[in-house]
Amino acid sequence: MNKYLDTFYDWWKNIDKFLLFLILGLFLLGLFFSLVSTSLIASDKLDTKSYYFFFKHFAYIILAIAILIVFSFLNQKFLAKLSLILFLVAFLSLLLVPFLGIEVKGSKRWLDLLFLPRFQPVEIVKPFFIVSLSLMLTIQNRKLYFKYFLSSLFILPILMLLIYQPDIGQTLLISMVWLALIFVSGINIFIFFIFFLFVGSTLSCLILFVPKFEYIKIRLFAFLDSSSGNNYQAEKASDAIINGGFFGKGIGEGTLNSRVPEAHTDYIVSVISEEFGAIIVIGILFLYLIFSYRVIWKINFANEDLSKLILSGCISLILIQTFIHVGVNIRILPTTGMTLPFLSYGGSSIVSTAILSGLILNLTKRKLD
């Protein structure tokens, strides 16, 4: 018993408590907005006395807290090895999507297995992809650009599987995280821009010329031409933000959830803004900035290149995903179906964010003497 108490004491003594409480606070904010926006208060008008979404979200938050604590407890060398194994498992589940996946609105992105009801494999791939890629980029090799070539081969099958689904949002997100990591690793700026132009041109060609991405082309043109009539969800989301004003319409007074399917996932910022006002959204974004600053500041104290790369990849993914989500909600970006880390409803997204948080807490711990 004393051994376990000593282990917990060491963990508590060395963990970054500011980051821990900030992460827990963001998760609890997501739970609160799930309660007031998708449960009893919001559904009174429809006579549906149900806490279904809240209890489901609550269960995922409990699971998320357990996951982030476990990942923050692990020895860093063991964590790297475990991440490689879990990446392989997650990648194999991504391989199953074309064969066993559930098709929703023309896209196959989810698996529905007996022990894992409806989860999105790419969400589990993302955190372990960062660790695996960071390990690859820290390889010591006499051929200077061998590791970058290897990283290209590593990311290619993931992108091909996402393209097949199709999921252009996650394809773009993973590509941008890959570019961010190779940039941070110290690549020549000229080579980096070649990579950047190649990724950008490849995605553009896919969207414009591959029939499977017709829906993305429609969304893109709808974004550029608001009179096309193909941007209903984006219009309703931006209307919700406008109608909410600075201080919001009040708890349970929002209508976006009843007008737009899955608003509590892809348009959570609009849901919050409509009911609580733009001032609350600004405050939430400020919390994200504080969180990001704290992690970036901690990177300066990391002794190993691997730790620096993993932390850079984790915070890059969270920041890019947040930017895309908010950009879609305020209509400066086309619709992508991207969740908001920590706050959006959805089991796969919450678990993915918990793993990222556990990695961050692990690698920002104070080192033992």
Beta strands, then each sheet from edge to edge (+ up, - down):
strand 1: 102-104
strand 2: 107-110
sheet 1: 1+ 2-
end
